[in-house]
Amino acid sequence: MADSLLNEVAGFQSRLSAKAFLRPLTRGWERRIGLAAEDTGVKVMLIFSNHAVQHVGWTDREKTDLMLYGSERNLAMMFAGDEFGYLRASSFVRKKGPLRDQLKLDALLRLTASSRR
């Protein structure tokens, strides 16, 4: 199941890098965002730096600017690129960190998602 979260985070990275109009949103935004799947123990850190985002394994000793806690399924749904899945999953994921960072991540996830209509 851990592959699911990692695959969705990698897909988010690809969608974000493909959308040049989002670069001004990430310019100068140097943040570390921790994703903690409470049901499986999987921990991933997203590192935003220099117009790019990468993901690495994460341990509790490493400092984060924003934390997302929830089930692995809900975290994966947030990053899957489906607007309706994101809206559903985000109501079950807890966030801890500055509101400004929460709103910026929310904007990036929503702007890289597609709606199926």
C-alpha positions as CSV (number, residue, x, y, z in Angstrom):
1,M,0.0,0.0,0.0
2,A,2.9,2.4,0.6
3,D,3.6,2.3,-3.1
4,S,0.2,3.9,-3.6
5,L,1.1,7.0,-1.6
6,L,4.5,7.2,-3.2
7,N,3.1,6.8,-6.7
8,E,0.5,9.6,-6.1
9,V,3.1,11.9,-4.7
10,A,5.3,11.3,-7.7
11,G,2.3,12.0,-10.0
12,F,1.7,15.3,-8.2
13,Q,5.4,16.2,-8.8
14,S,5.0,15.5,-12.5
15,R,1.8,17.5,-12.8
16,L,3.3,20.4,-10.8
17,S,6.4,20.6,-13.0
18,A,4.3,20.4,-16.2
19,K,2.2,23.5,-15.3
20,A,4.5,26.5,-15.8
21,F,1.9,28.9,-14.7
22,L,2.3,27.6,-11.1
23,R,5.9,28.5,-10.9
24,P,5.2,32.0,-9.4
25,L,3.3,30.2,-6.6
26,T,6.3,28.2,-5.6
27,R,9.0,30.8,-6.2
28,G,10.8,31.4,-2.9
29,W,8.6,28.9,-1.0
30,E,11.2,26.8,0.7
31,R,9.1,24.3,2.8
32,R,9.3,20.8,4.1
33,I,5.9,19.0,4.3
34,G,5.6,15.8,6.2
35,L,2.9,13.2,5.3
36,A,2.2,10.6,8.0
37,A,0.0,7.7,7.3
38,E,-1.3,6.7,10.7
39,D,-2.6,3.3,9.7
40,T,0.5,1.9,7.9
41,G,3.3,4.0,9.5
42,V,4.5,5.3,6.1
43,K,6.2,8.7,6.3
44,V,7.1,10.8,3.4
45,M,8.5,14.3,3.2
46,L,7.9,16.7,0.3
47,I,10.6,19.3,-0.1
48,F,9.7,22.4,-2.0
49,S,12.8,24.3,-3.2
50,N,13.9,26.2,-6.3
51,H,10.7,25.8,-8.3
52,A,10.9,22.0,-7.8
53,V,9.4,19.5,-5.4
54,Q,11.0,16.2,-4.4
55,H,9.9,13.5,-2.0
56,V,12.1,11.5,0.4
57,G,11.6,9.1,3.2
58,W,11.1,10.9,6.5
59,T,11.9,10.3,10.1
60,D,10.5,12.1,13.2
61,R,13.8,13.7,13.9
62,E,13.7,15.8,10.7
63,K,11.9,19.2,11.1
64,T,8.9,20.0,9.0
65,D,7.0,23.2,8.3
66,L,3.7,21.5,7.8
67,M,2.3,18.1,8.7
68,L,-0.5,16.1,7.2
69,Y,-1.9,13.2,9.2
70,G,-4.4,10.6,8.1
71,S,-4.9,7.2,6.6
72,E,-2.7,6.3,3.7
73,R,-5.7,6.0,1.5
74,N,-6.8,9.5,2.2
75,L,-3.3,11.0,1.8
76,A,-2.9,9.2,-1.5
77,M,-6.3,10.5,-2.7
78,M,-5.3,14.1,-1.8
79,F,-2.3,13.8,-4.2
80,A,-4.0,11.7,-6.9
81,G,-5.0,14.6,-9.1
82,D,-8.7,14.1,-9.0
83,E,-10.5,17.2,-7.7
84,F,-13.5,15.3,-6.2
85,G,-11.2,12.7,-4.5
86,Y,-9.2,15.6,-3.1
87,L,-12.2,17.3,-1.7
88,R,-13.4,14.1,0.0
89,A,-10.0,13.1,1.4
90,S,-9.0,16.5,2.6
91,S,-12.0,16.4,5.1
92,F,-10.4,13.4,6.8
93,V,-6.8,14.6,6.8
94,R,-5.6,16.7,9.8
95,K,-3.1,19.5,9.1
96,K,-0.7,21.0,11.6
97,G,1.3,24.1,10.7
98,P,1.0,27.7,9.5
99,L,-2.3,28.5,7.8
100,R,-0.4,30.2,5.0
101,D,1.4,27.0,4.2
102,Q,-1.8,25.0,4.4
103,L,-3.5,27.3,1.9
104,K,-0.6,27.3,-0.5
105,L,-0.4,23.5,-0.5
106,D,-4.2,23.4,-0.9
107,A,-4.0,25.7,-3.9
108,L,-1.2,23.6,-5.5
109,L,-3.1,20.4,-5.1
110,R,-6.3,21.9,-6.5
111,L,-4.6,23.6,-9.4
112,T,-2.9,20.3,-10.4
113,A,-6.1,18.3,-10.1
114,S,-8.5,17.7,-12.9
115,S,-12.2,17.6,-12.6
116,R,-14.1,14.8,-14.4
117,R,-17.3,16.3,-15.7
